[in-house]
């Protein structure tokens, strides 16, 4: 089958026509991928050079074309959305509906099944299933717990965004931070995840939402989608905007979604006493965060939280997010700034590198 293969991190993704895919095992599902968004986490893998050969793409939706033994919640022909964190459903983390504490779900980092195998191979060589999904291929095999059935009238092009950007951004606001009505919020970084966090803050009923990004078009998009204030990336300008929005008290919540070194520490500065800073973006592993005076941090009772995929639980949050979209409370269509066929995936990554638009969606299945 066709796929965009990362065979060498120093070269563009290669479109191949002979990627091999094994049949689904018990508890697995084979999905014909329709659309997949291009996420910065995919770019991190490419630039990090630590996971190859691999099929990337983890923000996906498609149609079930095969099921393994024991799968009964989806059937062949069902529209589904795929999520990177596929929980086992049996461990202590799953009992709390916390997929990020599930060993099976966390195997997505390695790009293989928990037993170190992969459903993908190319000319006799194992190919990693990038971030647990591997959606830049015409078909993929994933754990059944990682797919959620969609109604027939839900467009897959739109639904795919929920797979990562929307789960991550909205989930960080509603699940990780539990932002309350009337709170003041700061969001730094306005790509797909940051824009989703802005929408999440609006849905939560935040009174002021200050959005920051160096790209003017992204700031304008944030204002259309719920931000009350939008400023550039200059720290002094952002501090002044937050002081003005909060009467000098500091924000209740700050969400760092860009993975830019220094923005977490800035978030801690921007929040007031009792404020919460949520780390959503992923900077390089060697980056560290300075919280300043530990005593002052304690006295001010601030909180610093990490958020992986918005602390989302597939069976709970995906239907919730789809429902918000269906009711017009969550705008997904406006987040799609570019569309490319599978052959144009490298063009999409170039746009991401240059911070052009919000989200590029790859149409993996050939147009009919």
N, C-alpha and C positions, 0 to 999 in steps of 0.2 A: 504494500500500500504506500501512498504518498505521505511524506512527513518532512518537516524542516528539522534537520539534524545538526546538533552542535557536536561536530567531530573534533574540532580544534578551537579552543577559546581565542586564538589569535586570528581566526578567520571568520567571515560571516557564516550564518546558518546556511547549510547546504540543502537544497530541495532534492530528496531522493525518492525513487519510486519503488524500492525493494525492501523497505522496512518490514520485518516479520513480527507477527503478533501471535502469542499463544492463546489458546482457548481459556475462558474464565474457569478458575478453580471453584470449589465449593465456597459459597459466601462472596463471590465476585460477580461483577457485571461488565459486559462489553458494551461500550457506548460509541455510536457513530457521532463524532464531534461535528457540530454545526458551526459554532462560533466560539472564539476565545479572545479575551482581552489581553493586551500586552501590559504586564505589570513590572514595576521597577525591580521586584524580587528576581524576575527572570534576567534582567540586566545585571543584577548583582552576581548571579551565577556565572554569566558570561565573562564579566570583568574579573571575577575572583579566580577563574580558571581551575576550579577544584572539582567539578562534576561533569565529566565527559567520557565517552560520548553520551549524549542525552537528548531526549525530546523534551523541550520546555513547554510552557503554557499550562497555567493552573487555574485560570478564571474562565470556566467553560460550561457550555450547555449543549445538549445533543439529544439523540434518540437511542433508546435501548435496542440492541440488536442481538443480544445473547445474555443468558443468565446461568450461573452455576447452581449446583445443588444447594438447597436450603434457602434460596432467595424467594421471598413471597410478597414483598411490598412493592415491587415493580415488575412489569412484564414487558416482553418484546413489543415494541411499538410505542411505549410510553415516552413522552417528553420528560427529560430530567435535567436538573442542574447538578453539577459536580462540585464538591468542596474538597480542598486540600487535606483538611484534618478529618480523617475517617475513623471514628472511634470504634473500639472493640465492643463496647456495650456491657462489659462484664467487670471491669476493674474498679478500684475505689474512685478514681477520677471520673469515670463514666457514671458511677452511682450519684455523683454530685453534678452531673451534666457539665463537666469541664474537660473538653476534648484535649486541651493542651497538657493535661496530666495523664493522658493515656499513652502507654508505650507504643501500641500499634499506630496510633495517630501520629506520634512524633517521629515515626520512621520516615515520614515524608521528607525530612531533611536529607536523608541518605539517598533518596531517589530510588529505593528498592523496597521490596516487601520486607517484613521483619526477618525472614529467613535469608535475606541478601540476594534473592532472585529478582528477576524483572520479567514482565510479560513481553518486553521489547527485545529484539536482537537485530543485528545487521551484519550480514556476511559472517555469521558464526560468532560474533562478538556481542557480549551483553551491552544493552543500551539502557541507561538510567531513565526512569520515569520521573521527569523533573518535578520536584515539589509535590510528589504524590499523585499527579494527574497525567502529565504528558499529552497535552491537548493540541499541540501543533502537529498532530497526526490525524489521519482520517478516522481512525478508530483507536480506542484505548481500553484497557482492562483495569478496573479499579475496585476497591472493596465496596460491597453493596451498601454498607453504612455510610459511604461517602456520596451517595446519589439520593436526591429528593425528587419525587414526582411532581411535575408541573401540570396545570390544566392545559387542555389542548389549545386554548386561545391565547396563551402567554407566548409572545415572540421570543425565540431563543437568542436572537441578537441582543435583546434588551436584558434577558434573564442572566446571561453569562456574567454581567458586571457584578451581580450579587455574589458570585463565587469567591471573590477576594476583596476588591476595592470597597464594596458596599458593606459586606459583613465586617470588614476590618474597621472602616471609619465610623459607620453608624453604631456598630457593636461597641467600639471603644467608648463612645458617649453614653449609650444606654446600658450596657452590661458592665464594662470595667469601672467606669466612673459613676454611673447612676446619677447623671446630671439632673438636678431638680428644676422645676419650673421657677423662673425668675432669676436663675443663676447667671453669672457673667462668665463668658468663655473666650479663650484665645486659641486660634488654630494657626500653626506655622507650617507652611507648605500646602499648596493648593492643586496638587495633582488629583488623580482619581480618589485616593484615600482621603486626602485633606478636604476635598469638596464633599465627600460622603460624611466626614465629621461635621462639617458646617451644616449639612442637611440634618444630621442627627441632633445637633444642638437646637436647630429650629424646631424639630419634631418634639424634643424634650421640653420646649417652652422657655428656652434661655432668653433673658431680657436684652442682653447685648452680646453680640458675636463679633469679635475682632479677628479678621482674617489677614494673613500676611504672606506675601509671595513676591519675588522680584519681577514676575511677568504680569504686565498690565492686563492682558486678556483674561488671565486666570483670576485676577482680582475682580474684574467685572463679572465674571461667571459666578464668583462667590457671592457678590451682592445680589445677583438675580436669584440665587438659590437659597438665600437666607441670612447671609452676613449683614450686620448693621453698619459695620465699618470695615474698610479694606485699605491696607497700607503696604508699602514696599518692604524690603528685607532689612533695611537699616535699623539696627537695634535701638538707636536713640528715637527714631520716628515711631517705632512700635511701642516703646515704653511710654512715650508721650500720648499715643492713642489709647493705650490701656488705662493710663492715669485719668485721661479725660472721660473715658467710658465708665470708670468705676468710682469717680470722685476721689481718686488718689488712694483708694483702699487696696488696689491690686485685684486681679481676677480670681474668681472662685476655682476655675479650671483652666489648664493650659494643655493643649494636645500637640505634640511634636510629631508630624507625619512625614517629614521629608528625609529623615535619616541623615541630617546634616550635623556634623560635629559642632558642639557649642550651643545648639538650640535647646537641648534639655536643660542645661544650666541657665540659659536665658528664660526658659519657662518657669524655673524655680524663682527667678527674680520677679517675673511678671505676676505671679500669684501672691495674694495677700495671706495674712494669718489664717491658718486652717485650710489653705488652698491645696489643690491636688494637681500635680503634673503627671501626665500620662505619656509614656514613651511608646509610640506607635510605629514610627519609622525605624529602619535598621541601618545604622552607620556601620562602618567596617569594624570587625571584631576587636581590633586593637584600641579602639577609641574608648576613653574613660570619661566619666562625668564628675565634675567638681560641685559638691553641694554647698561649698562655703563652710562657714562655722557650724560644726555639728551641734554645739550648744544653742546657737540661734535657731537652727533648723528644728531642734526639739522644743524650744520655748514657743516658737510660732506654730507648732503643731502642724507642719506641712506634711504632705504625703507625696511619695514618688512611686508610681506604679508602672509596670510593664503590661503590654496588651498584645497578645498574639491572636490574629484573626478575630479581633474584637470579642474574645471570650465567647465565641458563638457556639451553639449546639445545633447541628444541622436540622434535626426534626422540629426544633422549636423556632429557631430564628429565621430560617429561609422562608417558611410559610408566612411568618410575620412580616418580613421585608417585602415579599411579593404582594401581600395584602395592602401594605402602605402604598406601594406603587399603584395598585389597582384603584385605591381610593383617592389618588392624586396627591397624596401627602409626601411622596418620594419621587423625585424627577430623575429617571434613569436615562431617558432619551437625550436630554441636554448634555449628559456626560460623554456621549459618544461624539468625538470631534473628527475622527478619521476612520475610514473603513478600507481594508485592503484584502485581496485574496491571499491564499497561503504563499503564493509566489512573491508577495510583497512584504513578507514579514520583516526582512532586514530594513526596508524603508520605514516600517513602524518603529523599529528600535532606534533608527536615526532620529526620528521625531522625538522619541522619549529622551534621548541624550540631549537634544536641543530644547527640551521643555516646550515643545510645540503642542498645543491643545491639552485636553484633559485625558482622554482615553482613546487609543487606537484599537479597534476590534478587527480581528482576523476572521474572515469567512473561510473556514477550513474546508467545508463541503463545497464542491463546485456548484456554481449557480445553476438553477434549473430553469 
